[in-house]
């Protein structure tokens, strides 16, 4: 599929709180707080309280516009994203989308 196909993937998502190691299983991961130097960071207790309030919430999901990274930024920095942030992460999101699609279609 081309980028147009990835960009059209959207729908509803439900915020679900889970342990990180349950989500990533045996995959490698890293925490990326790359905007900490340029944006105000909420204190950790406030981030946790906000996330707990959103647990179970239904949200619009769009791979390139309203995805899990935007949600995490909203919780940590009180901003889902801005043009400067989105330009920098657009390619990363596309790669993640392609990897997810490859895993999905590879399992058929």
Buried (B, 14 or more C-beta within 10 A) or exposed (E): EEEEEBBEBBEEBEBEEEEEEEEEEEEEEEEEEEBEEEBEBBEEEEBEEBBEEBEEEEEEBBBBBBBBBBBBBBBBBBEBBEEEBBEEBEEEBBEBBBEEBEEEEEEE
